[in-house]
Amino acid sequence: MAPKTLNFITGNANKLAEVQAILTSTPVQLKSQALDVVEIQGTIEEISRDKARRAVDEVKGPVLVEDTCLCFDAFDELPGPYVKWFLKALGVQQFHKLLAGFEDKSAQAGKIVEARGPTSFGWDACFEYEGQTYAEMPKAEKNQISHRGKALAKLVEWLSKEA
């Protein structure tokens, strides 16, 4: 049975707005909680599972967690789940320089380019998909093709089956 309320564990207002926009068609009430949960090192799956378990222990209820990853093909899937720290250290304007010495600028589901568009949301300005960066796209279009949008579409499908 689907939960009536989900606690989205984030302190990022941009992520919250995006998730709210994608989940508007569901009967689930989305609450946001900015918890500072310890994040282990490991694979994407290990990190996400552990983060969810820790959040459930704190919230004592159903949670929605996200651990955004960006995997460069030239780096054998790095920075992966550690992209937040790379981006924080370099800034979105310098991020593309990580791949400066590589011919392959591709990342899973797109290509890393010099920042274009608004730089206010993570790596959207330097992640290009079919000629546009995520930052240059209308939000609704981005939500249809982004990793977050695709993951949440699966959640919406599950929620509708379980309602």
C-alpha positions in Angstrom: 0.0 0.0 0.0 1.3 3.4 -1.0 2.2 5.9 1.8 0.0 9.0 2.2 3.0 11.1 3.0 6.6 11.0 1.8 9.4 12.8 3.6 11.8 14.1 0.9 15.2 14.3 2.5 16.8 17.4 1.0 17.9 20.9 2.0 18.1 21.9 -1.7 15.2 24.2 -2.6 15.8 23.6 -6.3 15.5 19.8 -5.9 12.4 20.2 -3.8 10.7 22.4 -6.4 11.5 20.0 -9.2 10.3 16.9 -7.2 7.1 18.8 -6.2 6.5 19.7 -9.9 6.9 16.1 -11.0 4.8 14.5 -8.3 1.8 16.9 -8.6 -0.3 14.2 -10.2 0.0 11.9 -7.2 -2.2 11.8 -4.1 0.9 11.6 -1.9 1.7 14.6 0.3 5.3 15.5 0.0 7.1 16.9 3.0 10.7 18.1 3.0 13.2 17.6 5.7 16.8 18.8 5.6 18.6 16.0 7.5 22.3 15.9 7.7 22.7 12.1 7.4 26.1 10.5 7.3 27.0 9.4 3.8 29.2 6.3 3.4 31.6 5.7 0.6 30.7 3.0 -1.8 28.7 2.2 -4.9 25.7 4.3 -5.9 23.4 1.6 -4.7 25.2 1.1 -1.3 25.2 4.9 -0.6 21.5 5.3 -1.5 20.3 2.3 0.6 22.4 3.4 3.6 21.2 7.0 3.3 17.5 5.8 3.1 18.0 3.6 6.2 19.5 6.4 8.2 16.8 8.8 7.1 14.0 6.3 8.1 15.7 5.9 11.5 15.5 9.7 12.1 12.1 10.4 10.5 10.4 7.3 11.7 8.3 7.1 8.5 8.5 6.7 4.7 11.3 8.7 3.0 12.4 9.7 -0.4 16.1 10.1 -0.7 18.3 11.0 -3.7 21.9 10.7 -4.3 22.7 12.4 -7.6 25.6 11.0 -9.5 27.3 12.1 -12.6 29.5 9.5 -14.3 32.1 10.6 -16.9 32.8 7.9 -19.5 36.4 9.0 -19.8 36.8 8.6 -16.0 35.3 5.1 -15.8 32.1 6.5 -14.1 33.8 8.9 -11.8 33.0 11.3 -10.1 29.8 9.3 -9.7 28.2 9.8 -6.3 31.0 12.2 -5.3 30.0 14.8 -8.0 28.7 17.2 -5.3 32.2 17.6 -3.9 33.8 18.1 -7.3 31.2 20.7 -8.2 31.6 22.5 -4.9 35.4 22.6 -5.3 35.4 23.8 -8.9 32.1 25.6 -9.4 29.9 25.0 -12.4 32.0 27.5 -14.6 35.1 25.4 -14.2 33.6 21.9 -14.0 34.0 21.1 -17.8 37.7 21.5 -17.4 37.9 18.2 -15.7 37.6 16.6 -19.2 39.9 19.1 -21.0 42.5 16.5 -21.7 40.1 13.9 -22.9 38.5 13.6 -26.4 35.5 11.8 -24.8 33.4 14.5 -23.1 30.4 12.2 -22.6 28.7 11.4 -19.4 26.0 8.9 -18.7 22.9 10.3 -20.6 24.7 13.4 -22.0 27.8 15.5 -22.5 29.8 17.9 -20.4 30.2 21.3 -21.9 31.3 24.8 -20.9 28.5 26.3 -18.7 25.5 27.8 -20.6 22.4 29.2 -19.1 21.6 29.9 -15.4 24.2 28.5 -13.0 22.0 28.3 -10.0 21.2 24.6 -9.9 24.0 22.1 -9.6 25.6 21.0 -12.9 22.6 21.8 -15.1 24.5 24.5 -16.9 27.3 22.2 -18.1 25.3 19.1 -18.8 24.2 19.0 -22.5 21.5 16.8 -23.9 20.7 17.1 -27.6 22.2 20.5 -28.1 20.9 22.2 -25.0 22.1 22.3 -21.4 19.6 21.4 -18.7 19.8 25.0 -17.6 18.7 26.2 -21.0 15.7 24.0 -21.2 12.2 24.8 -19.9 11.8 23.0 -16.6 9.0 20.8 -17.8 11.1 19.6 -20.7 14.1 18.9 -18.4 11.8 17.0 -16.0 10.7 14.6 -18.9 14.3 13.6 -19.7 16.4 14.1 -16.6 17.6 11.3 -14.4 15.5 12.7 -11.6 12.4 12.9 -13.8 12.8 9.3 -15.0 13.3 8.0 -11.5 10.3 9.9 -10.2 8.2 8.6 -13.2 8.9 5.1 -11.8 7.8 6.2 -8.4 4.6 7.7 -9.8 3.9 4.5 -11.6 4.4 2.5 -8.4 2.3 4.8 -6.3 -0.6 4.6 -8.8 -0.5 0.8 -8.6 -0.4 0.8 -4.9 -3.1 3.4 -4.3 
